[in-house]
Amino acid sequence: MSLFGLGSRNQKTFRPKKNAPSGSKGQQLQRHIDATLGSGNLREAVKLPPGEDIHEWLAVNTVDFFNQVNLLHGTLTEFCTSASCPTMTAGPKYEYRWADGVQIKKPMEVSAPKYVEYLMDWIEVQLDDELIFPQRLGAPFPSNFRDVVKIIFKRLFRVYAHIYHSHFQTVVNHKQERHLNTCFKHFILFTFEFRLVERGELAPLNELIEPIIVVC
């Protein structure tokens, strides 16, 4: 049974949880994330812990958000199919086409599940590349590390946008909207804290985002 209780998971799309970088302070920072999230204060949970390296913090959280989105979409694969979602959209105004800049240079139209499959494969390659996400203690992060993280977050947001526009009623029917909303709020607060996604990219979910970023 899946997290949402939505039946079996597509094993090709659903991936095992990625672990935080072990050769850095990743595991220590992961424990900090778990502890602060447990407090229920998401605004504090996303902040860089005092004295910690910003690159280490971005790296550990990137892995964490990859795991979250991977799990969320992985539990919806019975409903997000090439028949139900022939294109990767976020409502009628937004369509996403896939390109990785290496094997696929020209953006191409693909179904939503295929887009997510390509995306998760691509992110895993980045996470497993020690020149981008170092595993050894003291190994330097590349000069373009933040740019890579920004691309990852921009594309992870697109999965959230698709879920909300195309599958939210399914989530509601299974009474799991609170979990989805909490994950999304955490993602957005982190995104805004470190300015990882341009506002224009967030437009498909502006109505959800505005109440989140308003400081109480």
Helices and strands as residue ranges (DSSP letters): H 26-38, H 42-45, H 54-74, E 88-89, E 95-96, H 112-128, H 145-162, I 163-167, H 168-173, H 177-193, G 199-205, H 206-213
